[in-house]
Amino acid sequence: MKRAYKILFWITLIILIISNIFWIYQTIDNAVGYSYYKVSCEEYHKDMLKLKQILTSKRTQNEAIEFLDNYKIDYEKFQKGDEFIISLNSFALTYNGNGVLISTDEH
């Protein structure tokens, strides 16, 4: 009977050690993954600001659309009343009926 308790003790001790090792690995992996996520979000935000600056420097909606098409950047365009809107994932450009930029909105 004593021998059975010793075997069970060592089995539970091994399971405890393995589960703690797995928990430590998972914590370190989550920390590394979060740091990569944070860096990629910062880079995405910088790229978004540069693209926004470039597109706001274009004089008309046709120039902006031509730029987006030339560089194969995904966007959606639609008409809302008299306004023409070019929507990218993180911001939108709004043009009046004459094709002149009137506002930029971040999402």
C-alpha positions as CSV (number, residue, x, y, z in Angstrom):
1,M,0.0,0.0,0.0
2,K,2.8,2.4,0.8
3,R,4.3,1.7,-2.5
4,A,1.1,2.8,-4.3
5,Y,1.1,6.1,-2.4
6,K,4.7,6.8,-3.4
7,I,4.0,6.1,-7.1
8,L,0.9,8.4,-6.9
9,F,2.9,11.1,-5.2
10,W,5.6,11.1,-7.8
11,I,3.1,11.0,-10.7
12,T,1.3,14.0,-9.2
13,L,4.6,15.8,-8.6
14,I,5.6,15.3,-12.2
15,I,2.2,16.5,-13.5
16,L,2.5,19.6,-11.3
17,I,6.0,20.4,-12.6
18,I,5.0,19.8,-16.2
19,S,1.9,22.1,-15.8
20,N,4.0,24.8,-14.2
21,I,6.6,24.6,-17.0
22,F,3.8,24.9,-19.6
23,W,2.3,27.9,-17.7
24,I,5.7,29.7,-17.7
25,Y,6.2,29.0,-21.4
26,Q,2.6,30.3,-22.1
27,T,3.2,33.5,-20.1
28,I,6.5,34.2,-21.9
29,D,5.0,33.4,-25.3
30,N,2.1,35.8,-24.6
31,A,4.5,38.6,-23.6
32,V,6.6,38.1,-26.8
33,G,3.4,38.0,-29.0
34,Y,2.1,41.2,-27.4
35,S,5.3,43.0,-28.0
36,Y,5.3,42.0,-31.7
37,Y,1.6,43.1,-31.9
38,K,2.4,46.5,-30.3
39,V,5.3,47.1,-32.7
40,S,3.2,46.1,-35.8
41,C,0.4,48.4,-34.7
42,E,2.8,51.3,-34.3
43,E,4.2,50.7,-37.7
44,Y,0.7,50.5,-39.2
45,H,-0.2,53.8,-37.6
46,K,2.9,55.5,-39.0
47,D,2.1,54.1,-42.4
48,M,-1.5,55.3,-42.1
49,L,-0.4,58.8,-41.2
50,K,2.0,58.9,-44.2
51,L,-0.7,57.7,-46.6
52,K,-3.1,60.2,-45.2
53,Q,-0.6,63.0,-45.6
54,I,0.1,62.0,-49.2
55,L,-3.6,61.7,-50.1
56,T,-4.5,65.1,-48.5
57,S,-1.8,66.7,-50.7
58,K,-3.6,65.5,-53.8
59,R,-5.8,68.3,-55.2
60,T,-8.8,66.4,-56.4
61,Q,-10.6,63.1,-55.8
62,N,-9.4,61.9,-59.3
63,E,-5.8,62.4,-58.4
64,A,-6.3,60.5,-55.1
65,I,-8.1,57.6,-56.9
66,E,-5.3,57.5,-59.5
67,F,-2.7,57.4,-56.8
68,L,-4.5,54.6,-55.0
69,D,-5.0,52.6,-58.2
70,N,-1.4,53.0,-59.2
71,Y,-0.1,51.6,-55.9
72,K,-2.9,49.0,-55.7
73,I,-4.1,50.2,-52.3
74,D,-7.5,48.8,-51.4
75,Y,-10.2,51.4,-50.8
76,E,-14.0,51.8,-51.1
77,K,-15.6,54.8,-52.8
78,F,-19.2,55.8,-52.6
79,Q,-21.5,58.8,-53.0
80,K,-23.4,60.2,-50.1
81,G,-25.6,63.0,-51.2
82,D,-23.4,65.7,-52.8
83,E,-20.3,64.3,-51.1
84,F,-17.9,61.7,-52.6
85,I,-16.2,59.5,-50.0
86,I,-13.0,57.4,-50.4
87,S,-12.8,55.1,-47.4
88,L,-9.7,53.2,-46.4
89,N,-9.5,50.9,-43.4
90,S,-8.4,53.6,-40.9
91,F,-9.6,56.9,-42.3
92,A,-11.9,58.4,-45.0
93,L,-11.5,61.3,-47.3
94,T,-14.6,63.4,-48.1
95,Y,-14.8,65.4,-51.3
96,N,-17.5,68.0,-52.3
97,G,-19.4,67.9,-55.6
98,N,-16.5,69.6,-57.4
99,G,-14.0,66.9,-56.3
100,V,-12.2,69.1,-53.8
101,L,-11.2,67.6,-50.4
102,I,-13.4,69.0,-47.6
103,S,-12.5,66.7,-44.6
104,T,-10.6,63.6,-43.4
105,D,-12.1,61.4,-40.7
106,E,-10.2,58.8,-38.8
107,H,-12.1,55.6,-37.9
